[in-house]
């Protein structure tokens, strides 16, 4: 999928060059993972089944929604992106309960080039995958089909 996206960006840049002699200047990137899963039983409704941050909670709320935001920094301490985590329960189009967890990274690539943007997206994907494993439970990993969880 990333290769196809890279190819399309190169095509867009080629077209832009036919209009005016300059390269694309990419100053913002975003990569998101949107996870939705049907809650199939009353026992699955507990947030502690899904989110490790909630594991020690005694009382279960009727509905849940929360957001977290982290500043991501390069090795030299300079901020380059933000990680957004949105978590909540809801109802799908058929009226059935669902649990959702969305992780997004938005920020600037090191350089305004396609290659640098693609590196940002690949690094962002790795951060999201690692954070997802960190904040979710083995139960959630099994339900979402994560291998070696």
N, CA and C atoms as an extended XYZ file, in Angstrom:
447
Properties=species:S:1:pos:R:3:atomname:S:1:resname:S:1:resid:I:1 pbc="F F F"
N         0.820       -1.184        0.000 N   UNK     1
C         0.000        0.000        0.000 CA  UNK     1
C         0.874        1.262        0.000 C   UNK     1
N         1.945        1.251        0.813 N   UNK     2
C         2.829        2.411        0.858 CA  UNK     2
C         3.497        2.645       -0.492 C   UNK     2
N         3.864        1.562       -1.171 N   UNK     3
C         4.486        1.709       -2.491 CA  UNK     3
C         3.524        2.350       -3.485 C   UNK     3
N         2.265        1.944       -3.444 N   UNK     4
C         1.262        2.529       -4.339 CA  UNK     4
C         1.074        4.015       -4.034 C   UNK     4
N         1.038        4.360       -2.742 N   UNK     5
C         0.892        5.763       -2.355 CA  UNK     5
C         2.094        6.578       -2.834 C   UNK     5
N         3.292        6.030       -2.658 N   UNK     6
C         4.516        6.693       -3.106 CA  UNK     6
C         4.480        6.920       -4.617 C   UNK     6
N         4.026        5.916       -5.353 N   UNK     7
C         3.915        6.030       -6.812 CA  UNK     7
C         2.938        7.140       -7.197 C   UNK     7
N         1.798        7.194       -6.520 N   UNK     8
C         0.801        8.238       -6.817 CA  UNK     8
C         1.331        9.628       -6.483 C   UNK     8
N         2.067        9.760       -5.383 N   UNK     9
C         2.676       11.053       -5.052 CA  UNK     9
C         3.669       11.485       -6.131 C   UNK     9
N         4.464       10.544       -6.619 N   UNK    10
C         5.422       10.849       -7.687 CA  UNK    10
C         4.689       11.283       -8.952 C   UNK    10
N         3.577       10.639       -9.250 N   UNK    11
C         2.773       11.030      -10.420 CA  UNK    11
C         2.214       12.445      -10.237 C   UNK    11
N         1.732       12.735       -9.022 N   UNK    12
C         1.214       14.069       -8.735 CA  UNK    12
C         2.315       15.118       -8.886 C   UNK    12
N         3.502       14.795       -8.374 N   UNK    13
C         4.622       15.725       -8.496 CA  UNK    13
C         4.995       15.920       -9.965 C   UNK    13
N         4.988       14.843      -10.742 N   UNK    14
C         5.271       14.946      -12.179 CA  UNK    14
C         4.267       15.844      -12.882 C   UNK    14
N         2.994       15.690      -12.542 N   UNK    15
C         1.966       16.550      -13.130 CA  UNK    15
C         2.174       18.010      -12.717 C   UNK    15
N         2.459       18.234      -11.430 N   UNK    16
C         2.692       19.602      -10.954 CA  UNK    16
C         3.862       20.246      -11.688 C   UNK    16
N         4.888       19.454      -12.004 N   UNK    17
C         6.037       19.975      -12.739 CA  UNK    17
C         5.687       20.397      -14.158 C   UNK    17
N         4.634       19.823      -14.741 N   UNK    18
C         4.212       20.262      -16.075 CA  UNK    18
C         3.536       21.621      -16.018 C   UNK    18
N         3.022       21.988      -14.847 N   UNK    19
C         2.352       23.280      -14.684 CA  UNK    19
C         3.337       24.381      -14.307 C   UNK    19
N         4.267       24.041      -13.447 N   UNK    20
C         5.263       24.995      -12.970 CA  UNK    20
C         6.476       24.196      -12.527 C   UNK    20
N         7.637       24.665      -12.850 N   UNK    21
C         8.858       23.914      -12.573 CA  UNK    21
C         9.226       23.989      -11.092 C   UNK    21
N         8.620       23.108      -10.297 N   UNK    22
C         9.006       22.985       -8.895 CA  UNK    22
C         8.478       21.665       -8.347 C   UNK    22
N         9.087       21.204       -7.279 N   UNK    23
C         8.692       19.947       -6.647 CA  UNK    23
C         7.596       20.198       -5.627 C   UNK    23
N         6.919       19.116       -5.244 N   UNK    24
C         5.979       19.220       -4.133 CA  UNK    24
C         6.749       19.614       -2.880 C   UNK    24
N         6.127       20.384       -2.034 N   UNK    25
C         6.734       20.776       -0.771 CA  UNK    25
C         5.808       20.299        0.344 C   UNK    25
N         6.133       19.156        0.911 N   UNK    26
C         5.271       18.518        1.907 CA  UNK    26
C         5.674       19.012        3.291 C   UNK    26
N         4.738       19.683        3.970 N   UNK    27
C         5.051       20.236        5.286 CA  UNK    27
C         4.226       19.613        6.414 C   UNK    27
N         3.335       18.677        6.083 N   UNK    28
C         2.505       18.031        7.098 CA  UNK    28
C         2.156       16.622        6.634 C   UNK    28
N         2.229       15.673        7.543 N   UNK    29
C         1.870       14.281        7.247 CA  UNK    29
C         0.972       13.760        8.360 C   UNK    29
N         0.171       12.769        8.020 N   UNK    30
C        -0.654       12.106        9.025 CA  UNK    30
C        -0.801       10.635        8.663 C   UNK    30
N        -0.698        9.805        9.667 N   UNK    31
C        -0.993        8.381        9.521 CA  UNK    31
C        -1.945        8.024       10.660 C   UNK    31
N        -3.010        7.280       10.333 N   UNK    32
C        -4.022        6.912       11.330 CA  UNK    32
C        -4.369        5.440       11.230 C   UNK    32
N        -4.608        4.850       12.373 N   UNK    33
C        -5.161        3.504       12.468 CA  UNK    33
C        -6.510        3.632       13.153 C   UNK    33
N        -7.547        3.183       12.480 N   UNK    34
C        -8.906        3.281       12.998 CA  UNK    34
C        -9.403        1.867       13.251 C   UNK    34
N        -9.620        1.552       14.513 N   UNK    35
C       -10.024        0.212       14.921 CA  UNK    35
C       -11.444        0.258       15.463 C   UNK    35
N       -12.336       -0.530       14.886 N   UNK    36
C       -13.705       -0.661       15.366 CA  UNK    36
C       -14.008       -2.145       15.475 C   UNK    36
N       -14.615       -2.531       16.567 N   UNK    37
C       -14.967       -3.933       16.721 CA  UNK    37
C       -16.307       -4.041       17.417 C   UNK    37
N       -17.121       -4.969       16.929 N   UNK    38
C       -18.433       -5.200       17.523 CA  UNK    38
C       -18.260       -5.830       18.901 C   UNK    38
N       -19.056       -5.382       19.833 N   UNK    39
C       -19.093       -5.984       21.163 CA  UNK    39
C       -20.154       -7.076       21.099 C   UNK    39
N       -19.711       -8.318       21.217 N   UNK    40
C       -20.591       -9.445       20.950 CA  UNK    40
C       -21.312       -9.992       22.179 C   UNK    40
N       -20.892       -9.591       23.374 N   UNK    41
C       -21.551      -10.088       24.582 CA  UNK    41
C       -21.430       -9.045       25.690 C   UNK    41
N       -22.218       -9.227       26.728 N   UNK    42
C       -22.182       -8.302       27.863 CA  UNK    42
C       -20.810       -8.299       28.525 C   UNK    42
N       -20.151       -9.461       28.575 N   UNK    43
C       -18.834       -9.530       29.216 CA  UNK    43
C       -17.780       -8.748       28.420 C   UNK    43
N       -17.967       -8.620       27.107 N   UNK    44
C       -17.024       -7.857       26.285 CA  UNK    44
C       -17.195       -6.351       26.447 C   UNK    44
N       -18.285       -5.931       27.045 N   UNK    45
C       -18.593       -4.506       27.175 CA  UNK    45
C       -17.625       -3.791       28.119 C   UNK    45
N       -16.975       -4.513       29.031 N   UNK    46
C       -16.085       -3.891       30.010 CA  UNK    46
C       -14.860       -3.292       29.327 C   UNK    46
N       -14.624       -2.025       29.584 N   UNK    47
C       -13.483       -1.327       28.984 CA  UNK    47
C       -12.154       -1.961       29.397 C   UNK    47
N       -12.100       -2.520       30.602 N   UNK    48
C       -10.868       -3.159       31.078 CA  UNK    48
C       -10.466       -4.346       30.203 C   UNK    48
N       -11.416       -4.911       29.462 N   UNK    49
C       -11.082       -5.985       28.523 CA  UNK    49
C       -10.233       -5.467       27.371 C   UNK    49
N       -10.382       -4.216       27.036 N   UNK    50
C        -9.778       -3.646       25.834 CA  UNK    50
C        -8.571       -2.764       26.107 C   UNK    50
N        -8.672       -1.912       27.117 N   UNK    51
C        -7.660       -0.874       27.347 CA  UNK    51
C        -6.928       -1.134       28.657 C   UNK    51
N        -5.629       -1.349       28.568 N   UNK    52
C        -4.814       -1.637       29.746 CA  UNK    52
C        -4.843       -0.484       30.747 C   UNK    52
N        -5.003        0.743       30.274 N   UNK    53
C        -5.054        1.903       31.166 CA  UNK    53
C        -6.238        1.827       32.125 C   UNK    53
N        -7.235        1.028       31.793 N   UNK    54
C        -8.474        0.953       32.556 CA  UNK    54
C        -8.516       -0.294       33.436 C   UNK    54
N        -7.476       -1.094       33.447 N   UNK    55
C        -7.500       -2.429       34.041 CA  UNK    55
C        -7.900       -2.467       35.515 C   UNK    55
N        -7.551       -1.487       36.309 N   UNK    56
C        -7.824       -1.540       37.744 CA  UNK    56
C        -9.113       -0.837       38.154 C   UNK    56
N        -9.907       -0.397       37.219 N   UNK    57
C       -11.149        0.311       37.542 CA  UNK    57
C       -12.195       -0.681       38.051 C   UNK    57
N       -12.866       -0.314       39.122 N   UNK    58
C       -13.881       -1.173       39.716 CA  UNK    58
C       -15.249       -0.962       39.066 C   UNK    58
N       -15.620        0.280       38.919 N   UNK    59
C       -16.954        0.608       38.419 CA  UNK    59
C       -16.913        0.803       36.911 C   UNK    59
N       -17.872        0.211       36.220 N   UNK    60
C       -17.922        0.286       34.763 CA  UNK    60
C       -18.900        1.381       34.336 C   UNK    60
N       -18.440        2.358       33.547 N   UNK    61
C       -19.359        3.407       33.089 CA  UNK    61
C       -20.305        2.878       32.008 C   UNK    61
N       -21.416        3.562       31.838 N   UNK    62
C       -22.367        3.192       30.787 CA  UNK    62
C       -21.773        3.416       29.404 C   UNK    62
N       -21.046        4.517       29.254 N   UNK    63
C       -20.470        4.903       27.977 CA  UNK    63
C       -19.093        5.483       28.249 C   UNK    63
N       -18.179        5.333       27.308 N   UNK    64
C       -16.811        5.807       27.502 CA  UNK    64
C       -16.361        6.606       26.297 C   UNK    64
N       -15.642        7.656       26.554 N   UNK    65
C       -14.977        8.406       25.511 CA  UNK    65
C       -13.839        9.196       26.125 C   UNK    65
N       -12.638        8.985       25.621 N   UNK    66
C       -11.526        9.794       26.108 CA  UNK    66
C       -10.492        9.970       25.014 C   UNK    66
N        -9.697       11.015       25.169 N   UNK    67
C        -8.638       11.333       24.212 CA  UNK    67
C        -7.350       11.592       24.971 C   UNK    67
N        -6.255       11.142       24.384 N   UNK    68
C        -4.921       11.406       24.913 CA  UNK    68
C        -4.100       12.036       23.802 C   UNK    68
N        -3.167       12.886       24.181 N   UNK    69
C        -2.285       13.492       23.185 CA  UNK    69
C        -0.870       13.522       23.737 C   UNK    69
N         0.078       13.089       22.911 N   UNK    70
C         1.489       13.060       23.287 CA  UNK    70
C         2.302       13.851       22.263 C   UNK    70
N         3.309       14.580       22.740 N   UNK    71
C         4.268       15.234       21.852 CA  UNK    71
C         5.382       14.233       21.585 C   UNK    71
N         5.697       14.016       20.315 N   UNK    72
C         6.798       13.123       19.932 CA  UNK    72
C         8.024       13.974       19.632 C   UNK    72
N         9.160       13.529       20.117 N   UNK    73
C        10.399       14.301       19.964 CA  UNK    73
C        11.469       13.463       19.269 C   UNK    73
N        12.297       14.138       18.525 N   UNK    74
C        13.445       13.488       17.889 CA  UNK    74
C        14.491       13.198       18.970 C   UNK    74
N        15.527       12.477       18.613 N   UNK    75
C        16.583       12.133       19.575 CA  UNK    75
C        17.217       13.358       20.221 C   UNK    75
N        17.231       14.484       19.505 N   UNK    76
C        17.823       15.712       20.042 CA  UNK    76
C        16.840       16.518       20.896 C   UNK    76
N        15.609       15.971       21.119 N   UNK    77
C        14.624       16.634       21.970 CA  UNK    77
C        13.678       17.565       21.241 C   UNK    77
N        13.895       17.792       19.956 N   UNK    78
C        13.052       18.711       19.186 CA  UNK    78
C        11.722       18.030       18.841 C   UNK    78
N        10.583       18.680       19.140 N   UNK    79
C         9.287       18.089       18.783 CA  UNK    79
C         9.114       18.028       17.272 C   UNK    79
N         8.497       16.932       16.798 N   UNK    80
C         8.264       16.804       15.356 CA  UNK    80
C         6.849       16.357       15.023 C   UNK    80
N         6.115       15.858       16.027 N   UNK    81
C         4.760       15.363       15.736 CA  UNK    81
C         3.988       15.214       17.033 C   UNK    81
N         2.699       14.935       16.862 N   UNK    82
C         1.844       14.601       17.998 CA  UNK    82
C         1.167       13.268       17.722 C   UNK    82
N         1.024       12.488       18.786 N   UNK    83
C         0.273       11.241       18.737 CA  UNK    83
C        -1.061       11.495       19.425 C   UNK    83
N        -2.148       11.230       18.709 N   UNK    84
C        -3.499       11.397       19.231 CA  UNK    84
C        -4.124       10.019       19.408 C   UNK    84
N        -4.708        9.791       20.575 N   UNK    85
C        -5.408        8.540       20.845 CA  UNK    85
C        -6.834        8.888       21.244 C   UNK    85
N        -7.793        8.351       20.515 N   UNK    86
C        -9.208        8.540       20.820 CA  UNK    86
C        -9.827        7.177       21.054 C   UNK    86
N       -10.503        7.044       22.179 N   UNK    87
C       -11.057        5.763       22.588 CA  UNK    87
C       -12.502        5.972       23.002 C   UNK    87
N       -13.367        5.033       22.647 N   UNK    88
C       -14.740        5.167       23.093 CA  UNK    88
C       -15.625        4.011       22.694 C   UNK    88
N       -16.787        4.022       23.290 N   UNK    89
C       -17.818        3.063       22.948 CA  UNK    89
C       -18.880        3.779       22.145 C   UNK    89
N       -19.644        3.025       21.403 N   UNK    90
C       -20.695        3.632       20.596 CA  UNK    90
C       -21.638        2.579       20.053 C   UNK    90
N       -22.390        2.978       19.047 N   UNK    91
C       -23.373        2.124       18.400 CA  UNK    91
C       -23.105        2.161       16.900 C   UNK    91
N       -23.109        1.006       16.254 N   UNK    92
C       -22.888        0.973       14.807 CA  UNK    92
C       -24.194        1.249       14.054 C   UNK    92
N       -24.151        1.209       12.733 N   UNK    93
C       -25.324        1.508       11.906 CA  UNK    93
C       -26.489        0.561       12.143 C   UNK    93
N       -26.185       -0.638       12.617 N   UNK    94
C       -27.236       -1.628       12.879 CA  UNK    94
C       -27.764       -1.533       14.309 C   UNK    94
N       -27.254       -0.561       15.069 N   UNK    95
C       -27.710       -0.391       16.444 CA  UNK    95
C       -27.011       -1.287       17.453 C   UNK    95
N       -25.916       -1.924       17.058 N   UNK    96
C       -25.178       -2.821       17.955 CA  UNK    96
C       -24.017       -2.069       18.600 C   UNK    96
N       -23.655       -2.436       19.840 N   UNK    97
C       -22.548       -1.746       20.517 CA  UNK    97
C       -21.203       -2.051       19.863 C   UNK    97
N       -20.349       -1.044       19.829 N   UNK    98
C       -18.998       -1.180       19.288 CA  UNK    98
C       -18.007       -0.493       20.217 C   UNK    98
N       -16.777       -0.923       20.094 N   UNK    99
C       -15.669       -0.286       20.789 CA  UNK    99
C       -14.738        0.270       19.721 C   UNK    99
N       -14.261        1.474       19.908 N   UNK   100
C       -13.368        2.076       18.926 CA  UNK   100
C       -12.099        2.609       19.556 C   UNK   100
N       -11.026        2.489       18.806 N   UNK   101
C        -9.740        3.021       19.233 CA  UNK   101
C        -9.023        3.532       17.993 C   UNK   101
N        -8.791        4.841       17.959 N   UNK   102
C        -8.114        5.467       16.828 CA  UNK   102
C        -6.806        6.078       17.313 C   UNK   102
N        -5.729        5.760       16.618 N   UNK   103
C        -4.418        6.339       16.903 CA  UNK   103
C        -3.953        7.070       15.652 C   UNK   103
N        -3.558        8.335       15.808 N   UNK   104
C        -3.105        9.150       14.677 CA  UNK   104
C        -1.832        9.878       15.051 C   UNK   104
N        -0.959       10.014       14.076 N   UNK   105
C         0.243       10.834       14.247 CA  UNK   105
C         0.223       11.894       13.164 C   UNK   105
N         0.392       13.140       13.591 N   UNK   106
C         0.465       14.273       12.664 CA  UNK   106
C         1.721       15.067       12.964 C   UNK   106
N         2.407       15.448       11.892 N   UNK   107
C         3.599       16.251       12.089 CA  UNK   107
C         4.313       16.547       10.795 C   UNK   107
N         5.497       17.099       10.933 N   UNK   108
C         6.276       17.543        9.784 CA  UNK   108
C         7.405       16.565        9.485 C   UNK   108
N         7.573       16.207        8.215 N   UNK   109
C         8.744       15.396        7.858 CA  UNK   109
C        10.012       16.233        8.020 C   UNK   109
N        11.166       15.566        8.106 N   UNK   110
C        12.434       16.295        8.262 CA  UNK   110
C        12.680       17.261        7.117 C   UNK   110
N        12.323       16.836        5.909 N   UNK   111
C        12.470       17.671        4.715 CA  UNK   111
C        11.135       17.664        3.975 C   UNK   111
N        10.860       18.643        3.144 N   UNK   112
C         9.563       18.717        2.458 CA  UNK   112
C         9.473       17.855        1.195 C   UNK   112
N        10.190       16.720        1.176 N   UNK   113
C        10.239       15.867       -0.005 CA  UNK   113
C         9.336       14.646        0.156 C   UNK   113
N         9.044       13.995       -0.950 N   UNK   114
C         8.249       12.767       -0.908 CA  UNK   114
C         8.983       11.694       -0.109 C   UNK   114
N        10.273       11.519       -0.349 N   UNK   115
C        11.030       10.505        0.387 CA  UNK   115
C        10.981       10.740        1.891 C   UNK   115
N        11.138       11.975        2.308 N   UNK   116
C        11.102       12.292        3.730 CA  UNK   116
C         9.698       12.078        4.300 C   UNK   116
N         8.679       12.422        3.534 N   UNK   117
C         7.301       12.193        3.973 CA  UNK   117
C         7.022       10.697        4.125 C   UNK   117
N         7.507        9.898        3.194 N   UNK   118
C         7.303        8.448        3.277 CA  UNK   118
C         8.032        7.871        4.490 C   UNK   118
N         9.218        8.385        4.808 N   UNK   119
C         9.925        7.941        6.016 CA  UNK   119
C         9.127        8.319        7.263 C   UNK   119
N         8.569        9.537        7.281 N   UNK   120
C         7.740        9.980        8.407 CA  UNK   120
C         6.555        9.026        8.595 C   UNK   120
N         5.888        8.673        7.501 N   UNK   121
C         4.729        7.783        7.587 CA  UNK   121
C         5.127        6.401        8.097 C   UNK   121
N         6.257        5.874        7.632 N   UNK   122
C         6.722        4.559        8.092 CA  UNK   122
C         7.073        4.600        9.582 C   UNK   122
N         7.773        5.655       10.006 N   UNK   123
C         8.107        5.802       11.422 CA  UNK   123
C         6.844        5.972       12.254 C   UNK   123
N         5.900        6.773       11.752 N   UNK   124
C         4.631        6.979       12.444 CA  UNK   124
C         3.869        5.683       12.623 C   UNK   124
N         3.863        4.851       11.583 N   UNK   125
C         3.198        3.556       11.669 CA  UNK   125
C         3.815        2.717       12.774 C   UNK   125
N         5.140        2.698       12.859 N   UNK   126
C         5.807        1.924       13.913 CA  UNK   126
C         5.445        2.440       15.304 C   UNK   126
N         5.397        3.755       15.470 N   UNK   127
C         5.019        4.334       16.763 CA  UNK   127
C         3.599        3.912       17.121 C   UNK   127
N         2.686        3.977       16.147 N   UNK   128
C         1.288        3.607       16.397 CA  UNK   128
C         1.166        2.138       16.777 C   UNK   128
N         1.829        1.257       16.050 N   UNK   129
C         1.748       -0.176       16.337 CA  UNK   129
C         2.265       -0.455       17.752 C   UNK   129
N         3.380        0.146       18.117 N   UNK   130
C         3.941       -0.063       19.456 CA  UNK   130
C         3.044        0.500       20.543 C   UNK   130
N         2.493        1.684       20.336 N   UNK   131
C         1.611        2.297       21.334 CA  UNK   131
C         0.316        1.500       21.452 C   UNK   131
N        -0.205        1.013       20.330 N   UNK   132
C        -1.418        0.199       20.360 CA  UNK   132
C        -1.207       -1.038       21.237 C   UNK   132
N        -0.094       -1.727       21.028 N   UNK   133
C         0.202       -2.915       21.842 CA  UNK   133
C         0.357       -2.549       23.317 C   UNK   133
N         0.929       -1.385       23.580 N   UNK   134
C         1.165       -0.952       24.951 CA  UNK   134
C        -0.128       -0.647       25.690 C   UNK   134
N        -1.083       -0.005       25.026 N   UNK   135
C        -2.277        0.470       25.734 CA  UNK   135
C        -3.463       -0.484       25.668 C   UNK   135
N        -3.353       -1.547       24.870 N   UNK   136
C        -4.453       -2.494       24.786 CA  UNK   136
C        -4.086       -3.805       25.486 C   UNK   136
N        -5.099       -4.610       25.729 N   UNK   137
C        -4.932       -5.847       26.496 CA  UNK   137
C        -4.731       -7.057       25.585 C   UNK   137
N        -4.245       -8.167       26.144 N   UNK   138
C        -4.175       -9.403       25.360 CA  UNK   138
C        -5.546       -9.819       24.800 C   UNK   138
N        -6.611       -9.569       25.556 N   UNK   139
C        -7.965       -9.859       25.069 CA  UNK   139
C        -8.243       -9.081       23.774 C   UNK   139
N        -7.913       -7.784       23.778 N   UNK   140
C        -8.116       -6.952       22.583 CA  UNK   140
C        -7.246       -7.439       21.438 C   UNK   140
N        -6.013       -7.820       21.730 N   UNK   141
C        -5.111       -8.308       20.681 CA  UNK   141
C        -5.715       -9.534       20.005 C   UNK   141
N        -6.261      -10.433       20.806 N   UNK   142
C        -6.873      -11.639       20.251 CA  UNK   142
C        -8.098      -11.283       19.403 C   UNK   142
N        -8.959      -10.413       19.909 N   UNK   143
C       -10.164      -10.014       19.179 CA  UNK   143
C        -9.830       -9.320       17.862 C   UNK   143
N        -8.755       -8.501       17.870 N   UNK   144
C        -8.373       -7.771       16.669 CA  UNK   144
C        -7.494       -8.620       15.743 C   UNK   144
N        -7.160       -9.833       16.181 N   UNK   145
C        -6.390      -10.722       15.323 CA  UNK   145
C        -4.915      -10.391       15.222 C   UNK   145
N        -4.365       -9.802       16.280 N   UNK   146
C        -2.929       -9.485       16.266 CA  UNK   146
C        -2.159      -10.777       16.512 C   UNK   146
N        -1.265      -11.079       15.608 N   UNK   147
C        -0.464      -12.296       15.726 CA  UNK   147
C         0.664      -12.078       16.718 C   UNK   147
N         1.039      -13.124       17.414 N   UNK   148
C         2.117      -13.087       18.415 CA  UNK   148
C         1.837      -12.082       19.520 C   UNK   148
N         0.571      -11.908       19.854 N   UNK   149
C         0.212      -10.965       20.921 CA  UNK   149
C         0.253      -11.643       22.271 C   UNK   149
